[in-house]
Amino acid sequence: MHAQKNFARSILPGATLAALVLSAGCGSGSNSNTSEVHSAGATTPPAEQLTSVQMSASALDALSQSSGAANDAIIQAGTSASVSTRSASGTTAATAFTFSNSGTFTVDLDARDGLGGDRYPNATGTFTVHYSGSAVSSQPTGTGGTAGYDVSLTFDTDAVFTDPVSGARATIDHGSSVAYSLEIAWNRPDADHWTLSSDAQLTVPTWSGSLVQGTDTATGTHSGHAHETHSLAYAAGAFSYVPTVVSHWNSTVVRNGISHAVVWDRTSIDHITVTVDGTLYGPFTRAQAAAIIHANVH
């Protein structure tokens, strides 16, 4: 893994930011040493708590989908749409990869893909992406290079994200903003051989938003951090894609006047635990999270 910069990511509801200092580590929550441990598949949180877990998951998925859509837009701009991490796909690259030092564009979460399908079927709304930094080509061939960007997202409309498993919905309000940094490295010696990797460390000081599941409504406050990488390669018809995620998120979900503390810890892409009001459940794989907790975890 290449050297990392210090990254900052924040969601500002309207124009406000609550100050919340987070530890830099990617370990378990502070209460995990005293938590009761349940085996994955054996026990789920009680119904009252489970709904809060699902609502929390939808909010964190809103963050993930937003930054993921922005990253893919930047990557596809530099690769003439040859590369996408969102759909984990790749093709021959007819033109060289050329990443700009800066750019601005709009992401429409209701946009259609080349086949007429909904590109982001679980989201609706629009946001503007601006990125700036430095893109440097390798020398002397210029077939590869690296880029480091500061990325900002500004939501032009309310953006609603729906968990396809639980049906829980999280809204990022119009006027909210996201800021983070992104590193990209690539090499394309010819149209049938290329590699690309992206690397981001995300920190959310705090974000408050509305949550809905059926007729049930709640408010949520979320904070935490994640380190995500995506490695893609294409060689003479064979495509490979390897993502990694390490993260720690804290949520407070208030429903019917009752507050529930939900802590998500992820030590790898398929090792996920959730601590609800001091009780630890898991570890789960992504498939187990969908089947047992009924929550979509990318």
PEPEBEL-V394611 format. One line per field, one symbol per residue. burial: + if it has 16 or more other C-alpha atoms within 10 Angstrom, else -. A space follows every 10 residues. Layout:
# PEPEBEL-V394611
burial = ???
This chain:
# PEPEBEL-V394611
burial = ------++++ +++------- -----+-++- -+----+--+ ---++---++ ++++++++++ +++++++-++ +++++++++- ++++++---+ +++--+++++ -----+++++ +-------++ -+++++++++ +++-+++--- --++++++++ +++++++-++ +++-++++++ ++++++++++ ++++++++-- +-++++++++ ++++++++++ +++----+++ ++++++++++ +++++---+- +-+-++++++ +++++---++ +++++++-++ ++++++++++ ++++++-+++ -++++++-
